[in-house]
Amino acid sequence: MNEAAAPIDAPVLRTDVVIIGAGPVGLFAAFEAGVIGLSCHIVDALEQVGGQCIELYPDKPIFDIPAVPVCTARQLIERLMEQCKPFAPPIHLGQRVMRVERLVDTQRWRVTTDGGQAFDAAAVLLSAGNGAFMPQRVGLPEAQALEGRCVHYAVRKRAMFADQRVVVAGGGDSALDWALALRGHAKHVTLVHRRNAFRAADATVQEVKHAVAAGQMDLVIGTIATLNAPDGVMRSIDVKTLDGDIAIEADHLIALYGLVADLGPIGEWGLDVRAGRVAVDTSYYETSVPGIFAVGDIATYSNKQKLILSGFHEASLALRKAYSYAFPDKKRVHVHSSYDAGLSERILGASATPEAAHS
């Protein structure tokens, strides 16, 4: 389902709904759109699906998804992707939606990304979490030229770090998880954090301390001062500590300082934005602009609960109103999924195992 960035002269893609955000709520919205007969495309600024779940806490347990006693964030995204599969919604990654413009003649929407892709849609569903998530970058002048080769803000291919000297910077779950995951795989791992306190689960912190005590990795308390790469290849990293400056031999820096939420262009679309969130009417989670909906963490209303399951509910109602924009002359008749023969055939027919088709 994933698609690469579009060429600048890419044709306009016509669809019923453009879903902005490929986190758990956006993925469930794509499934729900298919259930009620809407086509959709998903667009996300990140390079992989999953939003905060994958970027911030992929291996942490989630306990409040109905009928799922426990799963990791990564497992939740994998299951949602599997759920979407019968409808095969195209997913456009690494593209940020820049403009949403009303087409006067048709009352539809022209949605355009910074990658040059354009969509003609009946409705727009914002499920962008706290906005477009961008990694918090290393604030050193030499860092930018090294990005993608020696400086990384996510681990895409673990194999890249095999037999390499790796410095992981950060004090949250993601930094500690990757430092632990790379020990024994990389030649050497050093975790650098500015203070001797972490924003991670207690069990993870204890595991790091045990790994350091066992000589499996190093821990340095300090701040990164200089990246030494005289020939464009990382050689070492200077770190300021309370006991003075030290140099750590390193081939790669993985900086996991977290993500910075930025509404970006969304704030320029004429929506009612309050304290960085988009206000909605809870009848259908429609914004102040008819035809544009907001669900999940980006939406705000009285007694808003920032829960994944709340986002699922919001998306379901929003799409039912979106249906009226996609098919203004057609009345949608509600049918419970258990009694929808067409839906059953499509979903069970796409199941990977014979057992699923007879369950």
N, C-alpha and C positions, 0 to 999 in steps of 0.2 A: 504493500500500500504506500510505502514511503516514496517520495519523489525528490529529485534533485532540484536545485534552484533553476528558475526559468530563464531562458535567454531574454534579452531586452525586447525583442520583437515577438515574444510569445503571443499566441492567439488568446483572445478573451474566452474564458471558460464560463459557460452558463450552468447555473446550479440553483437549487431552491434555497439553500442556506450555506453561508460561509461561517464556519466555526473558528473563532480566533482563540487559540490555546489548545495544546495537545496534552494537558494534564488529565487526571482521572475524570474530572467533570466533563471536559471536552470530549474525551473518548466515549464516555457513557452517552453524551448527547448525540454523537455520531450513530451509535447503536439505536438509540431511541428514535432518531430521525428515520432510520431505515424501517423501524417497526411501524411507524405511522405513514410511511410512503413518501418521505421526502428525500431528495438527493442532497448531498452535502460535500464540501471540501473542508479540510482542516488545515490551518496555517499556524506555524509556531516559529518564533524567533530562535529558539534553541535548536541544536543540531540532532536532538533525539527526542522521542516522545517521553512523556512522563512528568514534565513540569517539576515542581518542588519535590515530588516523591522520588524522582531519580536523581536530581541534582543535589538535593540536600540530605536525604536520609533513605537511600535505596534499601538498606538491609535492616532497618529498624521495624519492629513489629507494629501492626495496626490492629486494634481490638474492636473497633466500633463499626465495622461493615456488616450490615444485616446478613444473617445466615452463614457468615464466615467467622468462626470463633477467633482466629488469628491468622494473619498473613503478613509478609513483609511488604513494604511499599513497592518493591520491584515485582513481587508476585502479583500484587493487585493490578499493576499496569499490564503485566503479561496476560492476566485473565481478561482484562477489559479489551485488550487487543484481540484476543481469541474470540470474545463475544462480538466484536465488530466485524470479524472476518466474513460472515455471510453477505454483508452489504458492501465490502471492499471500498470504504471511503478513501479517496486519495488524500494523502497527508503531505503537505509541503513544508519541509523543515529548513531551518536556517534562513527564514524570510520573515521580515517584520512588516506588518500591515502599516502603511503610511497614510493612505487616504481612503475615506469612505464618503462617496458622493452620490447624492440622489440623481437618478436619471429622470429628468422632467417628463419626457414623453411617455415613459412606461411606469413611472413610480417605483422602479426597481433600484438596486444599488450597484454602483461600480466600486469595487474593492481592489486596491492596487498595493502591491508589496514593493519593498526596496530591491527585490530581485527581478523586477520587471514583469511579474505575473499579474494579470488582471482577471477579475471575476465579475460576472453579471449575476446578481443574486436577488431573490425576492425578500430575503431577510438576513440579518447579521446577528450572530450570537457571540457575545463576548464571554469567554470563559478563561480569561488571561490571568487568573490568580490575583497577584498584586500588581499586575502590569507585565510588561516584558522584562524577564529576568536576565540580567547581564552579570557576568562574574566580576567581583571586585578585584581590580587589577593591581599588580605590583607597582607602587608609585615611585619607580626609579627610571631615569631617562634611558638607560640602556636596555630596559626590559622589553619594550615594544618590538625592537628589531629581532629579538630572540624568540618571540611567541611562535608556537607551532613546532619549533625545532628543539629548543632547550627549556623554554618557559611554557608551562601548561596550566590551564585553569579547570581541567577535567581529565579523567583517565578514560580515553576511548579504546585504546588497544593496550592491554596489559603487557603484551609481548614486547612492546617498544622499550620497556624498562628492564628487560632481562639482562643480567650481568652488567648493569649500569649503577653508578653511584647516584643515588636519588636523595634530594632534600624535599621533604613535604612540609609546607608551611601552613599553619592554622591550628585552631584549638577546638574546633567543633567536631561533630560526629563524622562528617565526611573526611576531614583530615586524619583523624585517628583511625578510622576504618581502613583508609587506603595505606597508611603507614604500616598497619598490621598486615594487610593483604599483600604488600610488596616485600615484606621481610622473607628471606629465603628464596625469593624470585629475583630481586635486584641483587647486585653485588654488595651494596651497603645502603641502608636506609637511615636517614637522620630526620627526626621530627623537630621542627623549630616553632616555638610559640613564644609570644611576648611576655607571658606570665605563667607562674606555676599553678594555674587553675584553668580548668577546661569547661567548655560548654557542651559536653558530651555525656552520654549515659554512664553511670557509675561503673557498670560492669566493663565498659569499653576502656575507661580510664584505668581501672585496675589491671586489665589485660596489657595495656601499654606499659605500665609500671613493671609488671612481671617480665615482659619482653626485654625491657631495658636492663633489668637486673640480671637476666639470663644472657646478656650480651648479644641478643638477636637484632637490636637496633639501638641508636643513640637518641637522646633527648637533650636539646639545647634550649635554655630559656634566654631569649633575647630577640632582637629585631634585625631583620636583614638590611644591611647597609649598602652593599655593593655586589653586583654580579660581574665576575671577572671572566670575560670572553674576548680576549684581545684579537682573535682571528675569526670571530663570529661563532666560535664553539666554546661552550661552557667549560671552564677549568676549575673554578672554585667560587665560593660564596663567602663574603665577609659578613659576620654577625656581631652586633654590639651586645655584649652581656654586662652584667653588673661588675664582673671581674676584668673587663677590658674586651678589646676586639679579638675575635678568633677567625681563622679561615678554615672553611670546610671544603674538602675536595668534593666536587660534584659535577656530574654530566648533565643532570636535569634538575629543574625546580618545578615542583607541582604546588602551585599556590592555591589553597582552598580556604579563602577568607570568607566565603559565602557569596550569595547573590545579592545584587542591588536591584530592588524593584523600582521600575520607572514606568509611569503611565505613558510617557512619550507622546506620540501623535494622538493617542486616544483623548488626551486632554484638549485637543483642538477640534473635536468633531461636533461641538455644540451640545454635548450631553450635560446633564446636571451632575457635576462632580463635587463631592463633599469629602474633604479631608483625604483626598487620594482614592476615593471609592466612587462608584457610579450609582446614583440613586435610581431605584426602580419602584414600580407599582407592583405589589405582591399578588395581584390578580393573575398576572401572567409574566411577571418579572421583565416587563417592558420598560425601557428607559423613557426619558422625557421626549425622545425622538421616536415616533411610531416606526416600527419595522426593525429597530435595533434593540436587542435584549442583552441583559447582563446577568450572569449566574456564577455561583461559586464565590470565592473570596473577594472578587472585584466588585460585587454587588453590595449595596448597603440599603438597609431599611430598618424599621423599628424591630427590636428583638432579634436582630440578625445573629445566627449561630454559625461560626466558621467551622463547619464540619463537612467532610466529603459527602456524607449521606444527605445533608441539606442541599448541597449543590446538585445531587442527582435529582432530587424532588423539583428544584427550581428549573432545571433543564427540561424535565418532562413537561411541565406546564408551559414554559416558554415556547417549546416547539409546537404545541397544539395551537397556540395563537399564530405562530409563524406559518402554519399550514394555511390559514385563511389569507395570508399575503401571497403564498405560492399558488393557491387555487381559489381565488376570490368568488368564483361562480360554482364552487363545489362544496357541498356540505359533508363534512367528515362524520362518519358514523362510528361510534366507539364499539370496539369488539375486544373482549378479554383475550389476551394472548393464547390462553388454553384452547379457545374455540376458533382461532384464526387459522384455517386450514392452509392458506397460502403462506403465512408466516411460519407455521410449523414445518411445512415442506422445505422452505428455504433454509431454515436454521438446521433442522435435523439432516437435511440433505448435504449440508456443508460439514457435518460432523466427521471427525477423522476416523472414528472407530465404529464397527457395526453395533457394538454394545450401546453406544450413545443413541443410535437411531431407534433402538427398541426399548429404551429406558422410559 
